[in-house]
């Protein structure tokens, strides 16, 4: 897999994985990704770097759906930070901020799943691209996990 990646591709992949690790730590330790917490800040900065670096990565050399996902992720991060670190508990802004941060993780995983399944195993990848049934099914599972995760986070926020 590494052999087929450019240096920028390797950098992008490593940064993206580290960002997702910080998101996982935030989710498991705090129950949600708070943009102004230590792990939330690490996740946000690394995700922004990963998105920007992705704009120079393209198999076709043209704008592609992965670039559109990167733009959407950046917009959701901007929205989460725009809402500020003083959002009131049980306010609509806190729910929007939670939605924004969680959705950035989901959106980050879409190209990650596609790229991973179309590169591994090296001798016979599981997928030929984003239209492959396995990629589509994994994305559907991730969408269900996003919805369930948001429901759990909203329930936790409502109880707080």
CORUR-V568141 format. One record per backbone hydrogen bond with DSSP energy under -1.0 kcal/mol. CO is the residue of the C=O (numbers start at 1). NH is the residue of the N-H. If there is no record, write none. Layout:
co=CO nh=NH
co=CO nh=NH
//
This chain:
co=2 nh=5
co=6 nh=10
co=7 nh=11
co=8 nh=12
co=9 nh=13
co=10 nh=14
co=11 nh=15
co=12 nh=16
co=13 nh=17
co=14 nh=18
co=15 nh=19
co=16 nh=20
co=17 nh=21
co=18 nh=22
co=19 nh=23
co=20 nh=24
co=21 nh=25
co=22 nh=26
co=23 nh=27
co=24 nh=28
co=25 nh=29
co=26 nh=30
co=27 nh=31
co=34 nh=37
co=37 nh=41
co=38 nh=42
co=39 nh=43
co=40 nh=44
co=41 nh=45
co=42 nh=46
co=43 nh=47
co=44 nh=48
co=45 nh=49
co=46 nh=50
co=47 nh=51
co=48 nh=52
co=49 nh=53
co=50 nh=54
co=52 nh=55
co=53 nh=56
co=54 nh=57
co=64 nh=68
co=65 nh=69
co=66 nh=70
co=67 nh=71
co=68 nh=72
co=69 nh=73
co=70 nh=74
co=71 nh=75
co=72 nh=76
co=73 nh=77
co=74 nh=78
co=75 nh=79
co=76 nh=80
co=77 nh=81
co=78 nh=82
co=79 nh=83
co=88 nh=91
co=91 nh=95
co=92 nh=96
co=93 nh=97
co=94 nh=98
co=95 nh=99
co=96 nh=100
co=97 nh=101
co=98 nh=102
co=99 nh=103
co=100 nh=104
co=101 nh=105
co=102 nh=106
co=103 nh=107
co=104 nh=108
co=105 nh=109
co=108 nh=112
co=109 nh=113
co=110 nh=114
co=111 nh=115
co=112 nh=116
co=113 nh=117
co=114 nh=118
co=116 nh=119
co=116 nh=120
co=117 nh=127
co=120 nh=126
co=129 nh=132
co=132 nh=136
co=133 nh=137
co=134 nh=138
co=135 nh=139
co=136 nh=140
co=137 nh=141
co=138 nh=142
co=139 nh=143
co=140 nh=144
co=141 nh=145
co=142 nh=146
co=143 nh=147
co=144 nh=148
co=145 nh=149
co=146 nh=150
co=147 nh=151
co=148 nh=152
co=149 nh=153
co=150 nh=154
co=151 nh=155
co=152 nh=156
co=153 nh=157
co=154 nh=158
co=155 nh=159
co=156 nh=160
//
